[in-house]
């Protein structure tokens, strides 16, 4: 039976040292052959490491993103036998679900009186005291029923005909019926399903056919297209407000517009106008304590769209902090920003090679885990931007300095091959170190770009389910609705109610759009001022 080959783990530095020791001992011809074989071996190892990292990326593309949490990347701690019966390991009791009654904010509430007892009556149990209502405590029971996304009511208007003159008298419909077949609620629901939940028009058509209330896909598009005209002033106001933000996150993802496919670049076109690729750029702006989300679908990159937005910025304001990943296409070409790069992107490179370099990646990920815990602690304490900066300088600064020294030592002491997958991960961090650590020098600078990564999931969900926009006009409508819906979500507003009220008060919105933003529309006057 063949014996297995003993595996020996040697670093590149150790191999180089062994070659140096062998050179004066071996004849020149023999040493040249040995060096060629060893160099070839190092090249193969480096390529294999790169292939493994590429396979991790390919697996993520096919099966979806895997968890990047340290406990999943580095392995979970095994539960000890004595822990098997602890309270944390037991199954939760029935009735303790994820959502309590307080989370059903728009649910219909009905008060149910006691069937046998009234306030002030004698207690039937002890016959000594009286029973009283508990004003702050109620027994709670939640029941969820199903209904169609869009309902319909058929009004049969009675007709009376005169037997002598033949005149027909038709009953008037109720006042609340209105003149429109599809009201504001219908437009808001279709837009929320399509652009907020990634529900394609054709899929909603099939669902409505199943419940006996037909709604063709072409009709759905006409409804949201017409409603978008009344929403445009609020979207324009949000865009202008976003340009004044002190912190801007931006990134983009690929998209398709059918009418643009296959069109060649023309001479004299503006930058980006002749690109064959289409992108949806996401921008999240922090302004006056609020977050504004914007989406732009076009051939232009995220940096070019950010440039257009910053051109609307008040000239008296200081340059904003810009958070993005290290791609050059995310940077504005003309206007100045204070650049911060996403620490999560740098961390992800170590996640991808953790299988090949477990000990080195464990060291990096554990240090970064402590930095993120510090940031979470600062948020929990409710620290101001200045206080948060001092907190990070005291607690995260030594950790990042320790990480920098360690990474520099890996190259200086030849412990890591610069062209290996681990070397590339370290090289990325060192190359962008200043932008990755802006949170240690600038008040208000975030650690990562995750907020806009989450925002772009709306565009990705649309691409996954609907595959494309048909026209530029369809892309503009999608951008408008996604911007309004996600801005509502970021500020705790109800997007369905918001879209409905904007349509009902279109004249007032057009006259005073600043009073109809997601955080103040409930206080807005419903009538437009006289011209």
Secondary structure, DSSP 4 states (H G I P E B T S, - for coil): -PPPPPP----HHHHHHHHHHHHTTS-HHHHHHHHHHHHHHHHHHHHHHHHHHHHHHHHHHHH-PPP--HHHHS-PPPPPGGGTTSGGGSPPPTT--S--GGG-TTS-------SS--TTPBPTTTSSSB----TT------------SS--------EEE-TTT--EEEPPPPGGG-S-SS-HHHHHHHHIIIIIT---HHHHHHHHHHTT----HHHHHHHHHHHHHHHHHHHHHHHHHHTT-SEEEEEEEEE-BGGGTTPPP-TTPPTTTT-S-EEEEEEEEEETTEEEEEEEEESS-HHHHHHHHHTTS-TTSPPPEEEE-S-GGGS-SSS--EEEE-HHHHHHHHHHTTTTSHHHHHHHHHHHHHHHHHHHHHHHHT--HHHHHHHHHHHTHHHHHHHHHHHHHHHHTT-S-TTSHHHHHHHHHHHTHHHHTGGGTSTT--S--HHHHHHHHHHHHHHHHH--BSSHHHHHHHHHHHHHHHHHHHTT--HHHHHHHHHHTHHHHHH-GGG-STTTGGGS-SSPPP-
